[in-house]
Amino acid sequence: MTRATERTDGEMHYFSHRAIMTDCQLTVIKFIIYTTNCRCEVAKWRGMVQDKNRETERFRAELDSILSVLKELRRQGVTIPLSRH
């Protein structure tokens, strides 16, 4: 090896340390991306659950209205025939 391509122990330590730092930085970046993706997934699922909860509440309100009408009709003596399929 010529002097241009030879490395001293100090230089090797520097480049080795720099490679380790790069690996650590890459690991940190990967972790940040992973946690960001997880947060996005959690937010997406949270939104979907909230949408379904609102839909369920609308359904319950509609069903309660229907049941109230049926109770009032029953109270008034109206009989609703059941169809048989």
C-alpha positions in Angstrom: 0.0 0.0 0.0 1.2 3.4 -0.8 0.8 6.3 1.7 -2.2 7.6 -0.3 -4.1 4.3 0.3 -2.7 3.5 3.7 -4.7 4.4 6.8 -3.3 5.0 10.3 -4.9 3.5 13.3 -6.5 6.9 14.1 -7.9 7.2 10.6 -9.3 3.6 10.7 -10.9 4.4 14.1 -12.4 7.6 12.6 -13.9 5.9 9.6 -15.0 2.9 11.8 -16.6 5.4 14.2 -18.2 7.3 11.4 -19.7 4.0 9.9 -21.1 3.2 13.3 -22.6 6.6 13.7 -24.1 6.3 10.2 -25.6 2.9 11.2 -27.0 4.4 14.4 -28.4 7.3 12.5 -30.0 5.0 10.0 -31.5 3.0 12.8 -32.9 6.1 14.4 -34.3 7.3 11.1 -35.9 3.9 10.5 -37.4 4.0 14.0 -38.8 7.4 13.4 -40.3 6.3 10.1 -41.7 3.2 11.7 -43.3 5.1 14.6 -44.6 7.8 12.3 -46.2 5.1 10.1 -47.7 3.5 13.3 -49.1 6.8 14.3 -50.6 7.2 10.9 -52.1 3.8 11.1 -53.5 4.4 14.5 -55.0 7.7 13.4 -56.5 6.0 10.3 -58.1 3.2 12.4 -59.2 5.7 15.1 -61.0 7.7 12.4 -62.7 4.6 11.0 -63.9 3.5 14.5 -65.2 7.0 15.1 -67.1 6.9 11.8 -68.6 3.5 12.6 -69.6 4.8 16.1 -71.4 7.8 14.5 -73.1 5.4 12.1 -74.1 3.1 14.9 -75.5 6.0 16.9 -77.6 7.2 13.9 -78.9 3.7 13.5 -79.8 3.5 17.1 -81.6 6.8 17.0 -83.6 5.7 13.9 -84.4 2.4 15.5 -85.6 4.2 18.7 -87.8 6.4 16.5 -89.4 3.4 14.8 -89.9 1.6 18.2 -91.5 4.7 19.6 -94.0 4.9 16.7 -94.8 1.2 17.1 -95.4 1.6 20.8 -97.7 4.6 20.2 -99.6 2.6 17.5 -99.9 -0.3 20.0 -101.1 2.0 22.7 -103.8 3.3 20.3 -104.9 -0.3 19.6 -103.5 -0.6 16.1 -102.5 -4.2 15.2 -99.8 -4.7 12.7 -100.0 -8.1 11.0 -96.8 -10.0 10.8 -96.0 -11.3 7.4 -94.8 -14.9 7.0 -92.3 -15.7 4.4 
